Amino acid sequence: MSIDVTILGCHSATPRENAHPTAQIVTIKNHTFLVDCGEGTQVQLRKYKVKFNKIKHIFISHLHGDHFYGLVGLISTFRLLNRETELHIYAPKGLKEIITLQLKVSKSWTQYPLYFHELNAAKSKIIFEDEKVMVSTVPLSHRIYTNGFLFKEKIGERKLNINAIANYPDIKICDYQNLKNGRDFKLENGKILENKKVTLNPPKPLSYAFCSDTEYLPEITPIINKVDGLYHESTFLNDKENLAKTTKHSTAQQAATIAKMANVKQLIIGHFSSRYKTKDTFLTEAQNIFKNTVLAEEGKTFKII
């Protein structure tokens, strides 16, 4: 199993012909989460064949246009497609006011339930949780209130050891689910069979962190410690480190330093400034600090394992 991250856009500021602003799909435990929704996101969703009806939760990092200007269009398209499934949006306080005003003025109220979960906490907070997945905020430092998001699988069911089970005729197929749930088994002779003798440990839960626009912020490393995959903004190269500090963005080297400090398994860098004609130097500067670094690429799906 894996967490699949499909990059829809990984560039900063304004959209261009072959460079779209931030948006990505995170597929985890049968959930299809949309993270950020820059201008043109729904076109990218169609291009890369993401089914609209699978998106039930959208996470917006902050209220700069290149991270949410595509949202009202997507919400409206859901309406035109006669969506009935509820939609949940997790975003900084203020987004509800923006979106509802647009829907009000255009008389385009949705016929499906639309829920806003407005965020304003300064500390990490669990904002979504079910029996399989938990999503928490990663407080960042940008020019306005901004969060990253940490996606974590929960420990799954135990795996059946079929070879071991074959030694116990008392165990029937109808007993399998109880074994997966970790329960011991009572044999017909009255003895208790320990669960671990007929099952195997479940796979290690996977985790993925998305860190949107932020200045270099070592304080986040305890939150994202040892994640299997980290997406971290890398707007600038070292030649613009002063500009990164002024605009509260990060360089590729700084993103790699965060990855190294947090002992992550893999780093994906993105949110590239259009001033650079090639991304090769981003990779070079990052890999000098953290070897297992890759470049975000529109349309590419990264398997976090």
C-alpha positions in Angstrom: 0.0 0.0 0.0 1.0 3.6 -0.4 -0.1 7.2 -0.1 -0.3 8.6 -3.6 0.4 12.3 -4.2 -0.6 13.6 -7.7 0.8 17.0 -8.4 -1.7 19.2 -10.3 0.3 22.4 -9.9 3.7 23.3 -8.3 4.6 26.8 -9.3 4.2 30.1 -7.5 2.3 33.3 -8.2 0.5 33.5 -11.5 -0.5 30.6 -13.8 1.3 30.2 -17.1 0.9 28.0 -20.2 2.8 25.1 -18.7 3.1 26.2 -15.1 0.1 26.0 -12.8 -0.2 27.2 -9.2 -0.4 24.9 -6.2 -2.8 22.0 -6.1 -2.4 18.3 -5.4 -4.4 15.2 -4.8 -3.6 13.0 -1.8 -5.0 9.5 -2.0 -4.9 7.7 1.3 -6.9 4.8 2.6 -9.6 5.2 -0.1 -9.9 9.0 0.6 -9.2 11.5 -2.2 -8.2 14.7 -0.6 -7.6 18.0 -2.6 -4.9 20.1 -1.1 -4.9 23.8 -2.2 -6.8 24.9 -5.3 -5.0 27.4 -7.4 -6.5 28.9 -10.5 -7.2 26.3 -13.2 -7.3 23.4 -10.8 -10.4 21.8 -12.2 -8.9 21.8 -15.7 -5.9 20.0 -14.2 -8.2 17.5 -12.5 -9.8 16.7 -15.8 -6.5 16.5 -17.6 -5.2 14.0 -15.1 -8.5 12.1 -14.9 -9.3 12.7 -11.2 -13.0 11.9 -10.6 -14.7 14.9 -9.2 -17.2 12.9 -7.2 -14.4 11.3 -5.2 -13.4 14.7 -3.7 -15.2 15.1 -0.4 -12.6 17.1 1.6 -10.6 20.1 0.4 -7.7 21.6 2.5 -6.6 25.2 1.8 -3.3 26.3 3.3 -3.8 30.1 3.1 -5.7 32.8 1.4 -3.3 33.9 -1.3 -4.7 33.6 -4.8 -2.3 31.1 -6.1 -3.6 28.6 -3.5 -7.4 29.1 -3.7 -8.6 31.1 -6.7 -9.7 27.9 -8.4 -12.0 27.0 -5.5 -15.2 28.8 -6.4 -15.1 27.6 -9.9 -14.7 24.0 -8.7 -17.6 24.4 -6.3 -19.7 25.8 -9.1 -18.8 22.9 -11.4 -19.9 20.4 -8.8 -23.2 22.2 -8.8 -23.6 22.0 -12.5 -22.8 18.3 -12.4 -25.7 17.8 -10.0 -23.6 16.8 -7.1 -25.5 15.5 -4.1 -22.6 14.4 -1.8 -21.6 16.9 0.9 -18.3 18.8 0.5 -16.1 19.8 3.4 -13.6 22.7 3.1 -10.9 23.2 5.8 -9.3 26.7 5.4 -8.3 29.8 7.3 -11.0 32.0 8.7 -12.3 34.3 6.0 -12.7 31.8 3.2 -16.4 31.1 4.0 -17.1 34.8 3.7 -15.3 35.0 0.3 -17.0 31.9 -1.2 -20.5 32.6 0.1 -20.4 36.2 -1.2 -19.4 34.9 -4.7 -22.2 32.3 -4.6 -24.7 34.9 -3.4 -24.0 37.5 -6.0 -24.0 35.0 -8.8 -27.1 33.3 -7.4 -25.3 30.0 -7.6 -26.1 28.4 -4.3 -25.1 24.7 -4.2 -27.8 22.1 -4.0 -25.4 19.8 -2.1 -24.3 20.4 1.5 -21.3 22.6 1.7 -19.5 22.8 5.0 -16.7 25.2 6.0 -14.3 24.3 8.8 -12.5 27.6 9.5 -9.1 27.5 11.0 -7.4 30.1 13.2 -5.4 28.0 15.8 -1.7 28.9 16.3 -0.8 25.3 17.3 -1.1 22.0 15.5 -4.7 20.7 15.6 -6.5 17.6 14.4 -9.1 18.8 11.8 -10.2 15.5 10.3 -10.4 12.0 11.7 -12.1 8.8 10.9 -11.4 5.1 11.6 -8.6 5.1 9.0 -7.0 8.5 8.6 -6.1 11.6 10.7 -5.3 15.0 9.4 -3.6 17.7 11.5 -2.5 21.2 10.8 1.2 22.2 10.6 1.4 25.9 11.7 3.6 27.8 9.2 5.0 31.3 9.0 4.1 33.3 6.0 2.8 36.8 5.3 -0.7 35.8 6.4 -2.1 33.0 8.5 -1.0 29.7 6.9 -1.1 26.0 7.7 0.5 22.9 6.2 -1.2 19.6 6.6 -0.1 16.3 8.1 -1.9 13.2 6.8 -1.4 10.0 8.9 -2.8 6.5 8.4 -4.1 4.8 11.5 -2.9 1.3 12.4 -4.8 -1.2 10.2 -6.1 -4.7 10.8 -3.8 -7.5 11.6 -3.0 -9.8 8.7 -4.1 -13.4 8.7 -1.3 -16.0 8.8 -3.1 -18.6 6.7 -0.4 -21.2 7.1 -0.6 -21.0 10.8 -4.4 -21.0 10.8 -4.4 -24.2 8.8 -3.1 -25.9 11.9 -6.3 -25.1 13.8 -9.4 -26.7 12.1 -11.6 -25.0 14.8 -11.0 -21.7 13.1 -13.6 -21.0 10.4 -13.8 -18.3 7.8 -16.5 -16.5 9.9 -13.8 -16.1 12.6 -11.4 -14.3 10.4 -12.6 -10.8 11.1 -12.3 -11.2 14.9 -8.7 -12.4 14.3 -8.0 -9.3 12.1 -9.3 -7.2 15.0 -6.7 -8.7 17.3 -8.9 -11.0 19.4 -7.7 -14.3 20.8 -9.5 -17.5 19.8 -11.1 -20.0 22.1 -10.5 -23.5 20.8 -13.2 -26.3 21.2 -11.1 -27.9 24.0 -11.4 -24.6 26.0 -7.8 -23.4 25.5 -7.2 -19.9 24.4 -5.2 -19.4 21.3 -3.2 -16.2 21.3 -3.9 -14.0 18.4 -0.3 -13.4 17.5 0.1 -17.1 16.8 -2.2 -17.0 13.8 -1.8 -13.4 12.6 0.9 -11.0 11.5 1.5 -7.4 12.4 -0.3 -4.9 10.2 1.7 -2.7 7.8 3.4 0.3 9.3 1.1 3.3 9.1 2.3 5.8 6.5 2.4 9.6 6.8 2.7 12.6 4.4 3.2 16.3 5.2 2.4 19.2 2.9 4.2 22.4 3.9 2.9 25.3 1.8 4.3 28.9 1.7 6.5 29.5 4.7 9.8 31.0 5.7 12.5 28.7 7.1 10.8 27.3 10.2 12.7 24.6 12.2 9.9 24.7 14.8 7.8 22.4 12.6 10.3 19.5 12.7 8.7 17.8 15.8 5.3 17.8 14.1 6.6 16.2 10.9 9.3 14.1 12.5 9.9 10.9 10.5 7.1 11.3 8.0 7.4 9.0 5.0 7.0 11.9 2.5 7.3 15.7 2.8 6.3 18.3 0.3 8.0 21.6 1.1 7.9 24.8 -0.7 11.1 25.9 -2.4 10.4 29.2 -4.1 14.0 30.4 -4.4 17.5 29.2 -4.8 20.4 30.4 -2.5 21.0 33.4 -4.7 17.7 34.9 -3.4 17.9 33.9 0.2 17.4 37.5 1.3 14.3 37.8 -0.9 13.0 34.5 0.6 13.4 36.0 4.1 11.7 39.3 3.1 8.7 37.5 1.4 8.6 34.7 4.0 9.4 31.9 1.6 12.0 29.1 1.6 14.9 28.2 -0.6 15.6 24.6 -1.8 18.5 24.3 0.6 16.3 25.4 3.5 13.6 22.9 2.6 16.2 20.2 2.5 17.5 21.3 5.9 14.0 20.9 7.3 13.8 17.4 5.8 17.1 16.4 7.3 16.3 17.8 10.7 13.0 16.0 10.7 14.5 12.7 9.6 11.9 12.3 6.8 12.1 9.5 4.3 11.6 11.5 1.1 11.4 15.2 0.2 9.4 16.6 -2.7 10.2 20.3 -3.4 7.9 22.7 -5.4 6.3 26.1 -5.6 9.0 27.2 -7.9 9.5 30.9 -8.8 9.0 31.7 -12.5 12.3 33.7 -12.5 14.2 30.5 -12.9 14.3 28.9 -16.4 15.4 25.5 -15.2 14.7 23.5 -12.0 17.9 21.5 -12.1 19.7 23.8 -9.7 16.8 23.4 -7.2 17.5 19.7 -7.1 21.3 20.2 -6.9 21.1 22.6 -4.0 18.6 20.4 -2.1 20.4 17.2 -2.6 23.6 18.7 -1.3 21.8 18.7 2.1 19.2 15.9 1.7 20.0 13.3 -0.9 16.5 11.7 -1.2 15.0 14.8 -2.8 12.9 14.9 -5.9 11.3 17.7 -7.9 7.6 18.2 -8.0 6.3 17.7 -11.6 2.8 18.5 -12.9 0.9 15.3 -13.7 3.3 13.1 -11.8 2.1 10.8 -9.0 4.5 10.1 -6.2 4.0 6.9 -4.2 4.8 7.4 -0.6 5.9 4.1 0.9 
